Amino acid sequence: MISFENVAYNYGGGELLSEVSLRLAPGSFHFLTGPSGSGKTTFLKLAYAELLPTSGHVTLFDREVRTLSRDDIAHSRRRIGVVHQDVQFLDHLPLATNVQLPLSVSGRSSDPRDLADLLGWVGLGHLSDALPPSLSGGERQRAALARAVIMGPDVVLADEPTGNVDWEMSLRLLKLLVELNKMGKTIVVATHDLNLIRQAKSQVAARVLRISRRRVQLAGADL
């Protein structure tokens, strides 16, 4: 679905990622870990073509990203849901409207029952009319996950989705991500929370990727 072949990425002349080669297979679950500033967010941006590699090849759904037009990239991104580290909403619009914005932007209509089911799934059905500033951190993260999956993507990329919530809410978010994976979605979660990874390993066959010295390596069983 998404593959990297000898990928490198430079920021301001300094190499952040180097010699990255891996494939995110359909239905797989990956954690991406590493120190702050090691390149986790950059890796995710390469995976949905917000960034292009300095060298090497990134392939989305069997097509090399450098060969894609702007419309092609937009079409590919409809198959990838992203939960950004900095969750942003339009504060003047109700939660339900914010969640369905990807549909509106793509010109697709939404079934109110489907939207209600989605908000119920993330535990926010009672807050559909709430404005984003009134939401707690955990509610915002669950709303961001709902927005990321409303297009029915094949892949979900989540950048530190539990970074600003307590342990109970972290487990609740993890449960939702595991459920998505069991529905056949490919999941990649960037996180520094090793306890979350250990918890996930009891629920799903997750692989752990670690960024170290600019390389992305498969971590061992020492987590």
Secondary structure, 3 states (H helix, E strand, C coil): CEEEEEEEEEECCEEEEEEEEEEECCCCEEEEECCCCCCHHHHHHHHCCCCCCCEEEEEECCEEHHHCCHHHHHHHHCCEEEECCCCCCCCCCCHHHHHCHHHHHHCCCCCHHHHHHHHHHCCCHHHCCCCHHHCCHHHHHHHHHHHHHCCCCCEEEEECCCCCCCHHHHHHHHHHHHHHHHCCCEEEEECCCHHHHHHHHCCCCEEEEEEECCEEEECCCCC
